[in-house]
């Protein structure tokens, strides 16, 4: 198993462990190993061992591509133990044309889990919320996707927090997403996105300052602000292409992964940002992201201050 979307891989591993072994069989018949920590020959021996007082055993190896000398696993394809289920997880994308991956693919199953497209995220958020026992408003879906990003693992974790936050209530609302994040109705990253879309520099600066002040980690908050605004400007950039193709508005919303409820707000922002301004915004956000992640000695506040001036004063 490999790919950017770890949620599916983790879910499959959980499903495997729940179905392949009874609880009392796991002590002697389950090995969960990590490629960077285990010797390749020892891991291969675990895959060749036979079950004890059970019909099968299971070996899970996470970060298999980080295992030194994992080429010995080519032998597993030729001499597979039928009583052992081997579940290999790669942290990156392996070269399937080379051994041991080529041999393993030929003798078993290789699956890639790609990151979701923006228009696929909303239905998954609704589905995950339903699995946790509550419905979720369309506005809350949109806010959550922008706040957390495209990772379903992160979405699932955030929905777990929100489930505890709303308690017995059956519908998750937009204000719950804001309040559970520790932000306020007036000063939150979604309000910041709105005023940036309206090109209101002074108001953007005021909200940014308050967000950094009320956060327990200014670094995490600064990175969240850049992440949300990057998603916002990418959607505006996508809209320029859709407009050029004369795509109907209802299809535009689906294509960029936002609720039709929010599309007018995005289109209004797009009228304020021509192609040159969008290019400037995206390159400025990229530079800010680099600086926030160690590429500069400037403070988080100064990096964001310069970012907003570059975007909104142009």
LUMFI-750086 format. One record per residue (C-alpha): residue number from 1; residue in three letters; x, y, z. Coordinates in Angstrom, 1 decimal. Layout:
<nodes>
NODE num residuo     px     py     pz
NODE NUM     Ala      X      Y      Z
...
</nodes>
This chain:
<nodes>
NODE num residuo     px     py     pz
NODE   1     Unk    0.0    0.0    0.0
NODE   2     Unk    1.3    3.4   -0.9
NODE   3     Unk    0.1    6.9   -1.7
NODE   4     Unk   -0.6   10.4   -0.4
NODE   5     Unk   -3.9    9.6    1.3
NODE   6     Unk   -3.0    7.7    4.4
NODE   7     Unk   -6.5    7.5    5.7
NODE   8     Unk   -7.5    4.7    3.4
NODE   9     Unk   -4.3    2.7    4.2
NODE  10     Unk   -4.9    3.1    7.9
NODE  11     Unk   -8.5    2.1    7.5
NODE  12     Unk   -7.6   -1.0    5.6
NODE  13     Unk   -5.0   -2.0    8.2
NODE  14     Unk   -7.7   -1.5   10.9
NODE  15     Unk  -10.1   -3.6    8.9
NODE  16     Unk   -7.6   -6.3    8.4
NODE  17     Unk   -6.7   -6.6   12.1
NODE  18     Unk  -10.4   -6.8   13.0
NODE  19     Unk  -11.2   -9.5   10.5
NODE  20     Unk   -8.1  -11.7   10.1
NODE  21     Unk   -7.6  -12.5   13.8
NODE  22     Unk   -9.8  -13.0   16.8
NODE  23     Unk   -8.8  -10.8   19.8
NODE  24     Unk   -7.3  -13.7   21.7
NODE  25     Unk   -5.2  -14.8   18.7
NODE  26     Unk   -3.3  -11.5   18.4
NODE  27     Unk   -0.8  -12.0   21.2
NODE  28     Unk    1.0  -14.8   19.4
NODE  29     Unk    0.0  -14.2   15.7
NODE  30     Unk    0.4  -10.4   15.1
NODE  31     Unk    3.5   -8.5   14.4
NODE  32     Unk    3.5   -4.7   13.7
NODE  33     Unk    6.9   -3.7   12.6
NODE  34     Unk    8.6   -0.5   11.3
NODE  35     Unk   11.0   -0.6    8.4
NODE  36     Unk   13.4    1.9    9.9
NODE  37     Unk   13.7   -0.2   13.1
NODE  38     Unk   13.7   -3.8   12.0
NODE  39     Unk   16.3   -6.0   10.3
NODE  40     Unk   15.1   -7.2    6.9
NODE  41     Unk   15.9  -10.9    7.6
NODE  42     Unk   14.1  -10.8   10.9
NODE  43     Unk   11.1   -9.3    9.3
NODE  44     Unk   11.1  -11.9    6.5
NODE  45     Unk   11.4  -14.6    9.1
NODE  46     Unk    8.3  -13.2   10.8
NODE  47     Unk    6.4  -13.5    7.5
NODE  48     Unk    7.5  -17.1    7.1
NODE  49     Unk    6.5  -18.2   10.6
NODE  50     Unk    3.4  -20.3   11.1
NODE  51     Unk    0.4  -19.4   13.3
NODE  52     Unk    0.2  -20.6   16.9
NODE  53     Unk   -3.3  -21.9   17.9
NODE  54     Unk   -4.9  -20.0   15.0
NODE  55     Unk   -5.6  -20.5   11.3
NODE  56     Unk   -3.4  -17.5   10.2
NODE  57     Unk   -1.0  -14.9   11.4
NODE  58     Unk   -0.6  -11.3   10.3
NODE  59     Unk    2.5   -9.2    9.7
NODE  60     Unk    2.2   -5.4    9.2
NODE  61     Unk    5.3   -3.5    8.2
NODE  62     Unk    5.0    0.2    8.1
NODE  63     Unk    7.5    2.4    6.3
NODE  64     Unk    8.6   -0.7    4.3
NODE  65     Unk   10.5    1.4    1.8
NODE  66     Unk   12.8    2.6    4.7
NODE  67     Unk   13.9   -0.9    5.5
NODE  68     Unk   17.5   -1.5    4.8
NODE  69     Unk   18.1   -4.4    2.4
NODE  70     Unk   14.4   -4.9    1.8
NODE  71     Unk   15.3   -6.5   -1.5
NODE  72     Unk   15.3   -9.9    0.3
NODE  73     Unk   11.5   -9.6    0.3
NODE  74     Unk   11.6  -10.7   -3.4
NODE  75     Unk   11.8  -14.2   -2.0
NODE  76     Unk    8.4  -13.7   -0.3
NODE  77     Unk    6.8  -13.6   -3.7
NODE  78     Unk    8.4  -16.9   -4.8
NODE  79     Unk    8.0  -18.6   -1.4
NODE  80     Unk    4.9  -17.1    0.2
NODE  81     Unk    3.6  -18.5    3.5
NODE  82     Unk   -0.1  -19.2    2.8
NODE  83     Unk   -0.9  -19.0    6.5
NODE  84     Unk    0.4  -15.4    6.8
NODE  85     Unk   -1.2  -12.2    5.6
NODE  86     Unk    1.6   -9.6    4.9
NODE  87     Unk    0.5   -6.0    4.8
NODE  88     Unk    3.3   -3.6    3.6
NODE  89     Unk    3.0    0.1    3.8
NODE  90     Unk    5.4    2.5    2.0
NODE  91     Unk    5.9    6.0    3.2
NODE  92     Unk    6.6    7.2   -0.4
NODE  93     Unk    5.9    6.0   -3.9
NODE  94     Unk    8.0    2.9   -4.6
NODE  95     Unk    9.6    2.1   -7.9
NODE  96     Unk    7.3   -0.8   -9.0
NODE  97     Unk    9.6   -1.7  -11.9
NODE  98     Unk   12.3   -2.7   -9.5
NODE  99     Unk   12.6   -5.5   -6.9
NODE 100     Unk   11.3   -6.2   -4.4
NODE 101     Unk    8.3   -4.2   -5.4
NODE 102     Unk    8.0   -5.7   -8.9
NODE 103     Unk    8.1   -9.2   -7.4
NODE 104     Unk    5.7   -8.3   -4.6
NODE 105     Unk    3.2   -6.8   -7.1
NODE 106     Unk    3.3   -9.9   -9.3
NODE 107     Unk    2.8  -12.2   -6.4
NODE 108     Unk    0.3  -10.1   -4.4
NODE 109     Unk   -1.7   -6.9   -4.6
NODE 110     Unk   -0.3   -3.4   -5.0
NODE 111     Unk   -2.6   -0.4   -4.3
NODE 112     Unk   -2.0    3.3   -4.6
NODE 113     Unk   -4.2    5.8   -2.7
NODE 114     Unk   -3.9    9.2   -4.3
NODE 115     Unk   -4.9   12.5   -2.6
NODE 116     Unk   -8.5   13.5   -3.2
NODE 117     Unk   -9.4   16.2   -5.8
NODE 118     Unk  -11.0   19.3   -4.2
NODE 119     Unk  -14.5   18.3   -5.5
NODE 120     Unk  -14.2   14.9   -3.8
NODE 121     Unk  -13.5   16.2   -0.3
NODE 122     Unk  -17.0   17.5    0.6
NODE 123     Unk  -18.8   14.2    0.2
NODE 124     Unk  -16.2   12.4    2.2
NODE 125     Unk  -16.5   15.0    5.1
NODE 126     Unk  -20.2   14.4    5.1
NODE 127     Unk  -19.7   10.6    5.1
NODE 128     Unk  -17.2   10.7    7.9
NODE 129     Unk  -19.5   12.9   10.0
NODE 130     Unk  -22.3   10.5    9.4
NODE 131     Unk  -20.1    7.6   10.6
NODE 132     Unk  -19.4    9.6   13.8
NODE 133     Unk  -23.1   10.0   14.4
NODE 134     Unk  -24.0   13.5   13.2
NODE 135     Unk  -25.0   15.5   10.2
NODE 136     Unk  -23.0   18.6    9.1
NODE 137     Unk  -24.2   21.8    7.5
NODE 138     Unk  -22.8   22.6    4.0
NODE 139     Unk  -21.2   25.8    5.3
NODE 140     Unk  -19.4   23.8    8.0
NODE 141     Unk  -18.2   21.3    5.4
NODE 142     Unk  -16.7   24.1    3.4
NODE 143     Unk  -15.0   25.7    6.4
NODE 144     Unk  -13.7   22.4    7.6
NODE 145     Unk  -12.2   21.5    4.3
NODE 146     Unk  -10.4   24.9    4.1
NODE 147     Unk   -9.3   24.8    7.8
NODE 148     Unk   -7.9   21.3    7.8
NODE 149     Unk   -6.9   20.8    4.2
NODE 150     Unk   -7.3   17.8    1.8
NODE 151     Unk   -6.0   15.1    4.2
NODE 152     Unk   -8.8   12.8    5.2
NODE 153     Unk   -6.8   11.6    8.2
NODE 154     Unk   -6.7   15.2    9.5
NODE 155     Unk  -10.4   15.6    8.7
NODE 156     Unk  -11.3   12.5   10.6
NODE 157     Unk   -9.2   13.6   13.6
NODE 158     Unk  -10.9   17.1   13.5
NODE 159     Unk  -14.3   15.5   13.3
NODE 160     Unk  -13.5   13.4   16.3
NODE 161     Unk  -12.8   16.6   18.3
NODE 162     Unk  -16.0   18.3   16.9
NODE 163     Unk  -18.0   15.2   17.9
NODE 164     Unk  -16.9   15.7   21.5
NODE 165     Unk  -17.5   19.4   21.3
NODE 166     Unk  -21.1   19.2   20.1
NODE 167     Unk  -22.0   16.4   22.5
NODE 168     Unk  -25.5   15.1   22.0
NODE 169     Unk  -26.4   17.6   19.3
NODE 170     Unk  -27.1   15.8   15.9
NODE 171     Unk  -26.1   18.7   13.5
NODE 172     Unk  -22.6   20.2   13.3
NODE 173     Unk  -22.8   23.9   12.5
NODE 174     Unk  -20.4   26.4   11.0
NODE 175     Unk  -19.9   28.2   14.3
NODE 176     Unk  -18.9   24.9   15.9
NODE 177     Unk  -15.9   24.7   13.5
NODE 178     Unk  -14.9   28.2   14.6
NODE 179     Unk  -15.4   27.7   18.3
NODE 180     Unk  -13.8   24.3   18.5
NODE 181     Unk  -10.7   25.7   16.9
NODE 182     Unk  -10.4   28.2   19.8
NODE 183     Unk  -11.2   31.2   17.6
NODE 184     Unk  -14.1   33.7   17.9
NODE 185     Unk  -17.0   34.7   15.7
NODE 186     Unk  -15.2   38.0   14.8
NODE 187     Unk  -11.6   36.9   14.7
NODE 188     Unk  -11.2   33.6   12.8
NODE 189     Unk   -9.3   32.5    9.8
NODE 190     Unk  -12.5   32.3    7.7
NODE 191     Unk  -13.3   36.0    8.4
NODE 192     Unk   -9.7   36.7    7.5
NODE 193     Unk  -10.1   34.9    4.2
NODE 194     Unk  -13.3   37.0    3.5
NODE 195     Unk  -11.6   40.4    4.1
NODE 196     Unk   -8.6   39.3    2.0
NODE 197     Unk  -11.0   38.5   -0.8
NODE 198     Unk  -12.4   42.0   -0.4
NODE 199     Unk   -8.9   43.5   -0.4
NODE 200     Unk   -9.3   45.2    3.0
NODE 201     Unk   -5.7   45.5    4.2
NODE 202     Unk   -6.3   47.2    7.5
NODE 203     Unk   -9.0   44.7    8.6
NODE 204     Unk   -6.8   41.8    7.5
NODE 205     Unk   -4.0   43.1    9.6
NODE 206     Unk   -6.3   43.5   12.6
NODE 207     Unk   -7.6   40.0   12.4
NODE 208     Unk   -4.2   38.5   11.8
NODE 209     Unk   -2.9   40.2   14.9
NODE 210     Unk   -5.7   39.0   17.0
NODE 211     Unk   -5.4   35.4   15.7
NODE 212     Unk   -1.7   35.3   16.6
NODE 213     Unk   -2.4   36.8   20.1
NODE 214     Unk   -5.2   34.3   21.0
NODE 215     Unk   -3.3   31.3   19.7
NODE 216     Unk   -1.2   29.1   22.0
NODE 217     Unk    1.2   28.6   19.1
NODE 218     Unk    1.9   31.6   16.8
NODE 219     Unk    3.9   29.4   14.5
NODE 220     Unk    1.0   26.9   14.1
NODE 221     Unk   -1.5   29.7   13.6
NODE 222     Unk    0.7   31.5   11.0
NODE 223     Unk    1.1   28.3    9.0
NODE 224     Unk   -2.7   27.7    9.2
NODE 225     Unk   -3.3   31.2    7.9
NODE 226     Unk   -1.0   30.6    4.9
NODE 227     Unk   -2.5   27.2    4.2
NODE 228     Unk   -6.1   28.5    4.2
NODE 229     Unk   -5.2   31.5    2.0
NODE 230     Unk   -3.3   29.3   -0.4
NODE 231     Unk   -6.3   27.1   -0.8
NODE 232     Unk   -8.4   30.2   -1.4
NODE 233     Unk   -6.2   31.7   -4.1
NODE 234     Unk   -5.8   28.3   -5.8
NODE 235     Unk   -9.6   28.2   -6.1
NODE 236     Unk   -9.7   31.7   -7.5
NODE 237     Unk   -7.0   30.7  -10.1
NODE 238     Unk   -9.0   27.6  -11.0
NODE 239     Unk  -12.1   29.8  -11.5
NODE 240     Unk  -10.3   31.9  -14.1
NODE 241     Unk   -9.8   28.8  -16.2
NODE 242     Unk  -13.4   27.7  -15.7
NODE 243     Unk  -14.7   31.1  -16.7
NODE 244     Unk  -12.6   31.0  -19.9
NODE 245     Unk  -14.2   27.7  -20.7
NODE 246     Unk  -17.7   29.1  -20.1
NODE 247     Unk  -18.5   26.5  -17.5
NODE 248     Unk  -21.9   27.0  -15.8
NODE 249     Unk  -21.7   28.4  -12.2
NODE 250     Unk  -23.2   25.2  -10.6
NODE 251     Unk  -20.5   23.2  -12.2
NODE 252     Unk  -17.8   25.7  -11.2
NODE 253     Unk  -18.7   25.1   -7.5
NODE 254     Unk  -18.3   21.4   -7.9
NODE 255     Unk  -15.1   21.7   -9.9
NODE 256     Unk  -13.3   23.7   -7.2
NODE 257     Unk  -14.8   21.8   -4.3
NODE 258     Unk  -17.0   24.5   -2.7
NODE 259     Unk  -20.6   24.8   -1.9
NODE 260     Unk  -22.7   26.8   -4.4
NODE 261     Unk  -23.6   28.9   -1.4
NODE 262     Unk  -20.0   30.3   -1.4
NODE 263     Unk  -19.5   30.6   -5.1
NODE 264     Unk  -20.7   34.2   -5.4
NODE 265     Unk  -18.2   35.2   -2.7
NODE 266     Unk  -15.4   33.6   -4.7
NODE 267     Unk  -16.5   35.2   -8.0
NODE 268     Unk  -16.8   38.6   -6.3
NODE 269     Unk  -13.2   38.2   -5.0
NODE 270     Unk  -12.1   37.2   -8.5
NODE 271     Unk  -13.3   40.5   -9.9
NODE 272     Unk  -10.8   42.2   -7.5
NODE 273     Unk   -7.8   40.0   -8.5
NODE 274     Unk   -6.8   39.8  -12.1
NODE 275     Unk   -4.3   37.2  -13.4
NODE 276     Unk   -1.3   39.3  -12.4
NODE 277     Unk   -2.6   39.8   -8.9
NODE 278     Unk   -3.3   36.1   -8.5
NODE 279     Unk    0.2   35.2   -9.7
NODE 280     Unk    1.6   37.7   -7.2
NODE 281     Unk   -0.6   36.3   -4.4
NODE 282     Unk    0.4   32.7   -5.0
NODE 283     Unk    4.1   33.4   -5.3
NODE 284     Unk    3.9   35.6   -2.1
NODE 285     Unk    2.2   32.7   -0.2
NODE 286     Unk    4.8   30.3   -1.4
NODE 287     Unk    7.6   32.6   -0.2
NODE 288     Unk    5.8   33.0    3.2
NODE 289     Unk    5.4   29.2    3.5
NODE 290     Unk    9.1   28.8    3.0
NODE 291     Unk   10.0   31.5    5.5
NODE 292     Unk    7.6   30.1    8.2
NODE 293     Unk    9.2   26.6    7.8
NODE 294     Unk   12.7   27.7    8.6
NODE 295     Unk   13.7   29.7    5.6
NODE 296     Unk   14.0   33.0    7.4
NODE 297     Unk   14.9   34.6   10.7
NODE 298     Unk   12.0   37.0   10.6
NODE 299     Unk    9.2   36.7   13.2
NODE 300     Unk    5.9   35.0   12.3
NODE 301     Unk    4.2   38.3   12.7
NODE 302     Unk    6.6   40.2   10.3
NODE 303     Unk    6.3   37.4    7.7
NODE 304     Unk    2.5   37.7    7.7
NODE 305     Unk    2.6   41.5    7.8
NODE 306     Unk    4.8   41.5    4.6
NODE 307     Unk    2.6   38.8    3.0
NODE 308     Unk   -0.6   40.9    3.4
NODE 309     Unk    1.1   44.0    2.1
NODE 310     Unk    2.4   42.2   -1.0
NODE 311     Unk   -1.0   40.7   -1.7
NODE 312     Unk   -3.4   43.5   -0.8
NODE 313     Unk   -1.4   46.6   -1.7
NODE 314     Unk   -0.8   45.5   -5.3
</nodes>
